[in-house]
């Protein structure tokens, strides 16, 4: 009897030899089809762009060549487009003629710094594999739709420096893989979604220069991986959440230019990795936390234009890497701590318009690389530092409206970059010509209301 059914052995041979050939052929045909569809989609989009933009994409020519060989396009081993990088090309047009549904294997879109405009096309939100979306520095407008939450693989979302408006979608808070979220320099309104507290992998959050309002949600303090936080240039009210003390990896905190009130939380002092703290231009009150400089890692501390009072904490002197210190336009009182002599990296100190008193600590002579030295409108007494321009970098010296005595620092004689000097309304004395040199960049100087003179005074006896 003839057996028309294959044996088990023959089935194994069929499976191990024939099926892989069929599978390989299927993969080849699929990738070839995908590559062709990608080419058509890209050329269709190119045709919709303005004429000068088309010239910039001259390698995008015809569907007979694989787009994998075109400028700005990258593919995987099977010839499927995975990466579109057209940053800095100044392309002008919209995205509405780019069929994103043809790019199901797309991992990265980088269209940073072009002249793209219009709203975001809906089909871009179906790219389930997309991990990097950078549309920053363009002219996109309209709202960011809730469908953005469909991009579940996103680790980078940069929509900064556009004209987006409306509310920030709550759905962004479902993108658990996000590491970088930049929505700054738009016109977003409303509050920060509390769902952002779910973004536990987030390392950088930039929402600055928008019209976001309300209080800063305490849920931001749950972002344990956060390193960079910039909420400046909005209209936030209320206090700085004490939950920020949980941000143990935070390196930069920027909350300046808002309408925040209350005191600076002591918890911020426990963030040992902080290098930049910018809380200026708010309505913060109370004293500066006494331990704010204990970590020793601060490079920048700006607390100006607030309503702070009390003494300057001596712990700031522990921040030996500090380069810029802005405490001006507050109600601080008392002397400059002698610990400031440890700040040998300090180049820019602005303490003007406070109620500070006493003589300057002699330890300030340890700081020799000043660029900006502003102590105006206080009640300081004693002498100015002799070494204020020892390094030759000083450009601005403003100490007017104090009660300084003695001579003008002789280090000003060799201070080639000096551009602005205000010593007026003090009790300084001595001969002007002995302490000043020749300055190519000097555009303003005021020495009035002191006890200075230009030429030597010659006392003459009677002529007969």
Secondary structure, 3 states (H helix, E strand, C coil): CCCCCCCHHHHHHHHHHHHHHHHHHHHHHHHHHHHHHHHHHHHHHHHHCCHHHHHHCCCCCCCCCCHHHCCCEEECCCCCEEEEECCCCCCEECCCCCCHHHCCCCCEEECCCCEEEECCCHHHHHCCCCCEEECCCCEEEECCCHHHHHCCCCCEEECCCCEEEEECCHHHHHCCCCCEEECCCCEEECCCCHHHHHCCCCCEEECCCCCCEEECCHHHHHCCCCCEEECCCCEEECCCCHHHHHCCCCCEEECCCCCCEECCCHHHHHCCCCCEEECCCCEEEEECCCCCCCCCCCCEEECCCCEEEECCCHHHHHCCCCCEEECCCCEEEECCCHHHHHCCCCCEEECCCCEEEEECCHHHHHCCCCCEEECCCCEEEECCCCCCCCCCCCCEEECCCCEEEECCCHHHHHCCCCCEEECCCCEEEEEHHHCCCCCCCCCEEECCCCEEECCCCCCCCCCC
